[in-house]
């Protein structure tokens, strides 16, 4: 089973924000499954990935990476 990791993302205020984050992550992690929960401010990445890549994608999309969620 693939690893599933949840991350906090601040600044996603609408569905357009969620789409921008999903698009940024998908472009850097094409083999991962990306799920964005905009109201909760969470992103779930399923598959092999580096946290640094997730951080860079979220930062480049203009949102604040908050680290791993419990």
Phi and psi in degrees as a GROMACS rama.xvg file:
@    title "Ramachandran Plot"
@    xaxis  label "Phi"
@    yaxis  label "Psi"
@TYPE xy
-74.4257  148.89  UNK-2
-67.9209  140.526  UNK-3
-122.924  122.901  UNK-4
-127.154  136.952  UNK-5
-105.677  138.454  UNK-6
-129.386  145.238  UNK-7
-81.2393  138.225  UNK-8
-135.314  121.93  UNK-9
-97.9714  146.13  UNK-10
101.975  -2.76057  UNK-11
-81.9692  102.999  UNK-12
-105.24  -7.14309  UNK-13
-153.482  174.274  UNK-14
-64.5452  -31.2541  UNK-15
-62.694  -38.4094  UNK-16
-63.3998  -45.144  UNK-17
-60.5276  -41.1985  UNK-18
-64.9514  -39.2222  UNK-19
-64.2109  -41.6036  UNK-20
-66.3165  -45.1389  UNK-21
-60.5665  -43.9517  UNK-22
-62.7723  -44.3688  UNK-23
-62.7325  -42.8602  UNK-24
-69.925  -41.9079  UNK-25
-63.035  -33.7731  UNK-26
-69.2283  -30.6211  UNK-27
-93.7691  -22.4095  UNK-28
-128.334  68.2357  UNK-29
-63.5442  -22.5822  UNK-30
-94.7284  -4.71709  UNK-31
-89.9544  156.728  UNK-32
-99.0935  125.431  UNK-33
-111.659  128.982  UNK-34
-126.034  131.906  UNK-35
-117.989  126.084  UNK-36
-109.885  88.5586  UNK-37
-59.3336  -46.8176  UNK-38
-60.0914  -35.2  UNK-39
-86.2684  -12.1076  UNK-40
69.667  37.1952  UNK-41
-125.069  147.23  UNK-42
-125.29  134.833  UNK-43
-114.197  127.533  UNK-44
-114.771  121.097  UNK-45
-111.52  122.092  UNK-46
127.609  174.25  UNK-47
-71.3279  129.81  UNK-48
-163.955  161.493  UNK-49
-102.849  138.391  UNK-50
-58.9977  -35.8784  UNK-51
-60.8128  -36.2012  UNK-52
-67.3992  -40.4541  UNK-53
-63.3944  -46.0864  UNK-54
-58.5093  -47.7066  UNK-55
-61.4418  -43.3773  UNK-56
-63.2164  -44.5613  UNK-57
-66.7038  -44.1819  UNK-58
-60.8365  -45.1975  UNK-59
-65.0204  -28.674  UNK-60
-77.602  -9.33961  UNK-61
96.3756  17.981  UNK-62
-117.835  165.865  UNK-63
-98.3955  118.164  UNK-64
-76.54  126.315  UNK-65
-108.36  8.02509  UNK-66
87.5977  -176.298  UNK-67
-68.1215  142.213  UNK-68
-94.8506  148.922  UNK-69
